[in-house]
């Protein structure tokens, strides 16, 4: 698993703290619940909620993909998410399933791209309360920057149109593929295939994408807070994790208890914020145990 923490300097948006991982199944439950709850959108897309009231977005594509979770503070609650899929995962992209294998292969051949050189970004979701902060723009740029850094020739993806999401992607150098737009009942809107040529740059947000592309290899590997699978209708709890900079494939969390290790971590200057809700939890516990 790879973890990445990053505060975005030099932008008009707040600093964002990113957790990136790949292949860690223990984190997928929280990621899938987060995605599904946001995609459910207060009932607009009912397929993302189970009969028992919990939210689910389970896809085989998750297991080989790179996942990016964004927070506004190191130990804050997740506010946004995006997924980046690569051909080496061996799982068909959403774009391929949307078009069918034959049409998908014809499209790439017509564009001159080998399948091994095309990545897919998907499941860009942002909490409603964070949608005016530029988080969606930052997440999209981060996934595109990672794609540029990792050597892909193109990005492909499906995009909704009801909230002009397709126009949003166009500002990053994507273009809609003619003849691919159709209505998808699960999303209750028209969906279209969007394609991005790496060689053509990233449109209006080229500078941000380039910065994140260049910073990607530098910022990978810093320790990040873990995300635990949430209870139904409850925010995902987070735990403070700290460790020396891990390698890119063998990161493991280190949980600090009260004592020298935690004191040293807090005194190191690497911790920008501590999110501690124990007092609030104890107050709630006492209140719940009081007789009515």
N, C-alpha and C positions, 0 to 999 in steps of 0.2 A: 504494500500500500504506500502511496505517495501522499504526503501532506504538504500543503502550501499555505503560508500566511502572507497576506500582502495588503498594505495600505497604499491606496493610489495617490501618489503625490502629483501636484501640478494639474489637478482637474477641478472643475467647478462642482463636482459631486462630492458627497462625503467620502471619507476613507472607508474602504471595504476590506473585510478580513475573510479570506477564502480558505476553505478546506477542500482539498482535492484528493480523491482516492480512486483506486482501480482494483477490482478483484476482491474487495472485502465484503463478504456476504453479510457479516454481522451488522453493517451499517445500512443495508438496502431496505430493511423494514421501515426505518425512519424516513429515508429518502422517498420511498414509494408512498407513504402516508402523506408526507408533505406535498408531493406533486398532486396526488389525487384530491386532497382537501382543497387546494387552490383551483384545480381544474373543475371540480364540482361546482364552484362559483355560485354558492347559495341556491343550488338546484337547477342552474342553467344547463348543466351537463350531468344528468342523474346517473349515468352509467358508472360514474366514479365513486358512488357510495353503495355499500352493501346493505342488505336488508336489516342488519343489526345496528346500523347507524355508523359503522366505521368506514373509512375510506381506503380504497385499494387501487393501485395502478401497477400491476405485476406484469412485467415484460421480460422475456428471455434475453432481450437485447441489453439489459442492465448488467449481466454478468461479465461481459468483456469490455464494457465501456469505461470511459473516464467520466467521473462525476465531480461537479463543482458546486459547492454550497457557499453562500455568501451571508455574512453577518455584518452588523454595523459596529460591533465591538468584539474582541477576541473570544469572550465567553457568552456572547449574546445569543438570542434565539435565531435560528435560520430564517432569513427573509426572502431568499431567492435561490434558484437552482437552474443548472443547465447540464445537459449530457452531451458528450462527444464520443461518437462511435468510430472505430477504425476497422479496416478490412481484416486485420489479423485475428479479430475476435471470432470470426467464422459464423456469425449470426446475421441473417438478412436484415438490412436496414428497413426502417419504416417506409422509406421512399420506394424501395424495391417491392414491398408488399402492396403499397398503394398503386403502383403502376403495373405490377406483374413483372416477372423476371424477364420475359422477352422484350417488353417495351422499355424496361429499365436498361437492359444491355444495349438496345438500339440507340437509346438516348446518349449514353456515354460514348458509344462508338461514333455517333454523329458529331459529338463535341471533341473527339480526339483524346479522350481520357481513358487510360487503363483502369479497371476496377480497383486495382491495388493502390492507385493514387488519389482515390476519392474518399473523403471523410464525411460523416453526417452529424450535424448538430440537431438536437431535438429536445422537447420537454422544457423549453424555457418558461419558467413560472416565477412570479413575483407576488409576494403577499400584497393585498390591497393597500395596506397602510404604507407600503414602501414604493408605490408606483409613481410617485412624483419626485423621487429622489435620484433618478438616473441609474437605478440598479440594473434594470433590464438592458440598458445600453452597455453598461460595464460588463455584465455577464456575457452578452453576445460578443463583445470585443475580445473578452478573455478566451472564449472558445475558438474564435477565428484566429487570434494570435497564437494559440497553442497549435492549431492546424498548420499555420504558416511555419512555425518553428519546427514542427515534426516532419516537414518535407512533403506534405500533400500537394497535389496539383489543383485540387478543386474541393469544394464543399457542396453538399446537396442536402435538401431537407424539405419537409412538408410545412406549409404555413397556412394558418387560417386567414380569412379575409374579412370577417364581420367587424373586427376591431382594427382594421387596416394593418394587421400584423405584417402582411406582405409588403406594404409600403415601408414599414419599419425596417425590414430586411433589405429593401432596395437601397437604403441609406448606407448600408455596409458593403455595397457592391454586388449584391445578389440581383438576379433578374428572374421573373417568372418564366417558366417554360411553356411555350404556346401549346395549347391542346391538352393540358394536364389538369385543368380546373374542373372540379366536380363536387357535388354536395356529399357530405359525410354525416350520417345521422348521429353518430356518437358525439360529434363536436357541434352539432346543430348549426352548421355553416358550410360554405364552400371552402374547399382546401385546394391549394395549388402547389406544385413542385417549384422550388426556388433553387437556383444554381449560382455558385460563386467561383470565379476563376482567380486563383491565387495570384497569377501573373499580372492581373489587371488592378491589383490593389484593393483597398477596402472602402472606396467611395468617400463619403463625407467624413467618416470616422477613421480614415486611414492612419492618421497620426496616433490616435489612441490604440488602434490595433497593432501598429508597429512598435509602440512602446511596450505593450504587454507581450508581444512576440519576443522582443529583446530581453525583457526581464524574466521571462518564463524559466530559463535554465538557472538563473541566479536565485530566484525565490523558492524554487522547489526544494523541499526537504526540511523546512522549519517545522517545529512541533505545532500541533493544532488541537483544539478542543474536540473531544469525541462527541458523537451524537448517539444517544440511546433511543431504542424504539419507543415511541410514545404510547401512552394509554389513549383510549378513544376519547376524543374531544378535549384532550389536554395538550399543552405545549410540549414540544420535545425537550426533555431534560438534557442538560449538558454537564460534563464533568471537566475539571481542570486537568490538563495533561501537560507535562513538561519533560523535556529530555534533551540531551545533546543532539545536534543536527543529525538526523538519521540518513541512511542511504536511501536511494529512490525506490527500492523494492522491499526492504526489510523493516519498515517502520513499525514499532510497537508502542502503545501508550504506556506511560509511567505515571501511576497514580501516587500523589504525594500526600502523606498524612502529616498531622501537626508535628513539627520538629525541625531539625536542622536543614533537611533537604528543601522543605517548603520555604523556610525562612531565607535560605540562600537564593532560591528562585525569585522570591519577591524582592530581594535586595539587588538582584542582578541588573535591573533596569530593562529587562526584556519583557516584563509584564506591564501592559499599558492600562489594564483595567481588571478588577476582580469582581466577579458576579457571584455574590453570596446571599442566598435567600433563606438561610437557616432560621433567622429570627422570625421571618414571615411565616415559615412553615410551622414553627413551634406555636406561634400565636394562633394560627388556623387550627392546629391540632387541639389546643386547649379549648378554643371556641366550639369545636365540633363535639368535644366530650362533655361540655356543660349541658345539664338537663334543660329541656325545652321549657 
